[in-house]
């Protein structure tokens, strides 16, 4: 306990994991998208780890590449799926009067804000797997050269359409371009 009266009512600073979604405007991605996130993460790392393990076994003459490559691919798929699910669960989005916000990560948190004045045009993408589970990817193309677009995959299909329409209306209030 401290004797300083100014510090008596002070609250301790929040830990990084405690303030993930303090603002009530932040929305999580739908849970049904975790399967697709796991597939995407697992496939990417499975190919890389399988190839790397196969090459390592070939170069170091450790074991047969036919044994080590599938083992590496399996380990990579498991680790990649885990990372994909964690990334999906830690992705938040927000739409307000000022623009669109996207927040990703826990340790290395990235927060991207796209002001309405920087939005050039909007795209909705729906691959066959996304359509099967009712998800979509919203792509916000911005003015400028660095990071000229912001892509949010795993959004609910209805939310993605609503976001696209609302951003377009905010961009052009007369509605003559739609």
N, C-alpha and C positions, 0 to 999 in steps of 0.2 A: 504494500500500500504506500502511496506517496503522500507527503505532507503539503504539496503544492495544491491550493484550492482550484487553480485553473485546470489542472489535470484530473481532478476528482471525477468529473462527469464525462471526460473524454472517452470515447469508445475506441477500442483497438482497431487498427487498420484491417480491412478485410483481406483474407487470403485470396490468391488468384482464382481458386475454384469456387469461392463463395459468391463472387459477383458476376457470374456468367450471364445471367439474364435479369439484372436488377430492374431495368426499364421494362415495364409491362408491355410495351409495344413490340418487343422481340418475339418472333415465332420460331418454333422448332420445325424441322422437316418432318413429314409424316413417317411413322414407324415402319410402314410397309415398304419403305425405300431402303431399309437396312439390308435386305436380301440382295438387292441390286448393287448396293455399295460394297457388300462382301464379295460378290462375284467379280466386280470390276477390280477391286484391290487384289483379290486372290489370283486372277488371271495374269495381271501384270507382273506380280512378283514371282509367280510360279514359272513363267517363261524365263525370266532373268535368272532365277536360282537354279532351275533345271539346266539351262545352258551353261551357267558358270560351274556347276558341279560336274557336268559332263566334261567340260574342257579341263578342269582341274584334275580329274581322274586320268584323263588322257595324257596331260603334260607331266604329272608327277608319278604316273604309273602306280596309283594307289590301289585301284580296284577296277573292275569292269565299268566302263561308262554306262552300260546297260543297267547296272544296279544303282550307281551313284546319281545319275541324272534324274530318274524318277523320284528317288528319295529327296533330292534337292528341290525338285518341283513341288513335291508334297509339302515339305517344310515351308517353302516360299508361299504356297497357296494358303496355308494356315495362318502364317504371319501377315500376309497381305490382306486376307479377309478380316482379321482382327483389326488391323489399322483402318481398313475401309469402314467398318462398323463404327469405330471410335470417331473417325472424322465426320461421318454422317450424323452421329448423335451430338456432335459439338458444332454443328453448322446452324446458325440462326439468321433470320432475315427480318427486315423491318421496312415498312413503307409509311412515310409521313408526308407532311406538306412540303418539306424541303427536298425530299428525294428518296432514294432507295439505299438501304444499308445492308451489308452482309458481314457477318462475324464468323470466323472459323478458328478452331484450335483451342488449346488449353494452356500449354506451356508457351508456345510461340503463337500468340493470338494475333490474327490479322483482321482488322476491321476496315472495310471498304465502304466509302460513302460516294454515291453518285448523285450530284445535285440535278434537279430537273433541267436546269439550263444547259447541262452538258449532254443530255440524252439526244442522240441522233435518230435512231430507230430501234425497234424491238422485234425479236424473233422468238417463236416457240418451236422447240424441237421435241419430237416424240418418236423414239426408236420403238422397235417391235416389243422389246421387253418392258419398256416404260408404258406403252399403251396397254399391255396385258394387265398391269397392276394399277393403272389410272394415274400415272405420274407424267411429268413433263420437265423440260429444261427451258428456262427463260434466259435469253441472251439479250443483254442491254448493251447496245453499241453506243460509244461515247465519242465526243469530240476530243481531238488530241491524238498524239502518237503513242505515248506510253500507256500500256494496258488499255488499248482502244475498245475493249469489251469486257463485260462482267458476265460470267455464266454461272447460273445456279441450277444444278441438276438435282433431281429427286424431289422437286416440288409437287404437291398435289395438283392434278390437272386443272381443277376448277380454280384453285388459288393462282396458278400461273396465268390463266386467262384473265382473271380479275386484276392481277397485278399489271399485266400488259395493257388492258383497257384503261385502267386508272392512270397509269403513267402516260399513256398516249393522250388522255383527256387533259391531264395537267400540263402536258407539253403544248397542246394546241386547244385552248379553251373554246374556240369558236367551232371546233369539231368539223372544220371543212376539209381536213386532210384525211379523215377516216373513211 
